[in-house]
Structure formats: C-alpha cells, structure tokens
Amino acid sequence: MFGPEAYLNNFVYFFKEDILMNKAELVVAIAEKTGTLKKKDAEMAVNAFIASVEEALVKGEKVQLIGFGTFEEKSKTGQKS
C-alpha cells in the first residue's frame, strides 16, 4: 500500500528553475546553502519536514506553503479501498 508517507519518503523533489533533485540531493543542497549545517543536520531537518507533512496528510489535512507548493491527498474516483 502506498500512502502519502510512502510517496514523500521515497520521492521528494524540489522544482525551481528547472532543477529536479531527489531527497539526498536536497539534503546536500541545504547543507551547502546554509554553510553552517552539516549533512547529518540537514538530513534531520528534511526528515522532520517530511514527517510533519506526512502527519498532516494522514489526518486528511492539506499543507500549503505559499510560494512553494501544496501537499494534499487526492482520492481517485472508482478506486477500491
């Protein structure tokens, strides 16, 4: 079964100016951009963000980050549970 948490943990992508990166690349980019966070700390921050979004989605909530994107679970019509 693939719920929102499975999707977010395995496929975290950041789209901006035609840049596509996976979770590992995002962690490295955050560590490099901050100049103060080690890769391990950046990974903890990314994981905390993902966990927060997952928790909201599991509750049926929508997470909207103005200027970045919206995360919400969409139900598919005709899909059996």
QUICORPE-V33947 format. One line per field, one symbol per residue. ss: DSSP state (H for helix, E for strand, L for the rest). burial: # if it has 24 or more other ideal C-beta (glycine too) atoms within 12 Angstrom, else .. Layout:
ss=???
burial=???
This chain:
ss=LLLHHHHHHHLLLLLELLELLLHHHHHHHHHHHHLLLLHHHHHHHHHHHHHHHHHHHHLLLLEEELLLEEELLLLLLLLLL
burial=...##..#...#.#........#..##.##...........#..##..##..##..#.....#.......#..........
